[in-house]
Amino acid sequence: MATPLNLLIVILFIVISVQGTNGADRCAASSSIDVQTINTGEAAAGGGDTVFEVQVKNLCGCSVRDVRLDGGGFATTVEVDPAVFRAADGGGDYYLVNGGGPIASMATVSFRYTWDHFFQITPRSMEEDQC
């Protein structure tokens, strides 16, 4: 027969374990969203601008949504699909990825733009969706 102290220790262990799995793995935009800008080496059709590919990867163990990026003065001479990447504030200071929809764990959302130089695009915020 278990003593009350042993029973209390087991219950305490279970409670701490459950809390650890629910709170310890929370994801932060700065460390869970990886943004890479790649110079493709291609030139835009009919012009000299360079084609860049931006890859936004979710490194979080959970799916995320409402991923927003700082655009660093982003501009492009070709249209970017607004369902993939669009200004979220109307002024172009930050941008919404994937229409705000979910991005699965370890999934990547990509788009291309053309300009004479690359833009420093960095994670701003996001929300965990499902684990």
C-alpha positions in Angstrom: 0.0 0.0 0.0 1.4 3.4 -1.0 2.0 5.9 1.7 0.5 9.3 1.4 3.9 10.8 0.9 4.7 8.5 -2.0 1.3 9.2 -3.6 1.9 12.9 -3.2 5.3 12.6 -4.9 3.8 10.7 -7.9 1.0 13.3 -8.3 3.5 16.2 -8.1 5.7 14.5 -10.7 2.8 14.1 -13.1 1.7 17.7 -12.7 5.2 19.1 -13.3 5.6 16.8 -16.3 2.3 18.0 -17.9 3.1 21.7 -17.2 6.5 21.3 -18.8 5.2 19.9 -22.0 2.5 22.6 -22.3 4.7 25.6 -21.5 8.3 24.8 -22.1 8.1 24.4 -25.9 6.5 27.8 -26.6 7.9 29.3 -29.8 9.1 32.8 -30.3 9.1 34.5 -33.7 12.7 35.5 -33.5 13.9 31.9 -33.1 11.1 29.9 -34.6 10.8 31.6 -38.0 13.8 31.4 -40.3 13.8 33.9 -43.2 16.4 33.3 -45.9 16.8 35.6 -49.0 18.5 33.8 -51.9 20.0 35.5 -54.9 18.9 33.2 -57.7 21.4 34.5 -60.2 18.6 35.2 -62.6 17.7 38.6 -64.1 14.1 39.8 -64.5 12.6 39.5 -67.9 13.1 42.7 -69.8 15.3 44.4 -67.2 18.4 44.2 -65.2 16.9 43.7 -61.8 18.0 40.6 -59.9 15.5 37.8 -58.9 15.5 36.9 -55.2 13.7 34.0 -53.6 12.6 34.4 -50.0 12.0 31.3 -47.9 10.1 31.5 -44.7 10.5 28.3 -42.7 8.6 27.4 -39.5 11.2 25.9 -37.1 8.6 25.6 -34.3 7.5 22.2 -33.2 3.9 23.4 -33.7 2.1 24.9 -36.7 2.0 28.7 -36.6 -0.3 31.3 -38.1 -0.4 35.1 -38.5 3.3 35.2 -39.4 4.4 38.8 -39.8 7.7 40.0 -41.1 9.5 43.3 -41.0 10.0 44.3 -44.6 13.0 46.6 -44.4 11.7 48.9 -47.2 10.6 46.0 -49.4 9.8 46.8 -53.0 9.6 44.7 -56.2 9.3 45.2 -59.9 7.2 42.0 -60.3 4.0 41.1 -58.6 4.1 38.8 -55.6 1.1 36.7 -54.9 -0.7 38.6 -52.1 -2.0 35.3 -50.7 1.7 34.4 -50.0 3.2 37.8 -49.0 1.4 41.2 -48.6 1.6 44.4 -46.7 -0.3 43.8 -43.4 -0.5 47.4 -42.3 -1.3 49.3 -45.5 2.0 51.2 -45.3 4.5 48.4 -46.0 6.2 48.4 -42.7 5.4 44.8 -42.0 4.1 41.9 -44.1 1.7 39.0 -43.6 2.9 35.5 -44.8 0.6 32.9 -46.2 -2.4 35.1 -45.8 -2.2 34.7 -42.1 -3.0 31.0 -42.4 -1.2 28.1 -40.8 2.3 27.0 -41.7 3.0 23.5 -40.5 6.0 22.6 -38.4 9.2 22.5 -40.6 7.2 23.8 -43.6 8.5 26.5 -45.9 6.5 29.3 -47.7 8.4 30.8 -50.6 8.0 33.7 -53.0 10.2 35.6 -55.5 10.7 39.3 -56.1 13.0 41.4 -58.3 15.0 44.5 -57.3 18.5 45.8 -57.8 19.4 44.7 -54.2 18.0 42.3 -51.6 16.0 43.5 -48.6 16.7 42.5 -45.0 13.4 40.7 -44.1 13.1 39.6 -40.5 10.5 37.9 -38.3 8.3 40.3 -36.4 5.6 38.1 -34.8 3.5 35.0 -35.1 1.0 32.9 -33.2 1.2 29.2 -32.4 -1.6 27.4 -34.1 -1.6 23.7 -33.1 0.8 21.2 -31.7 
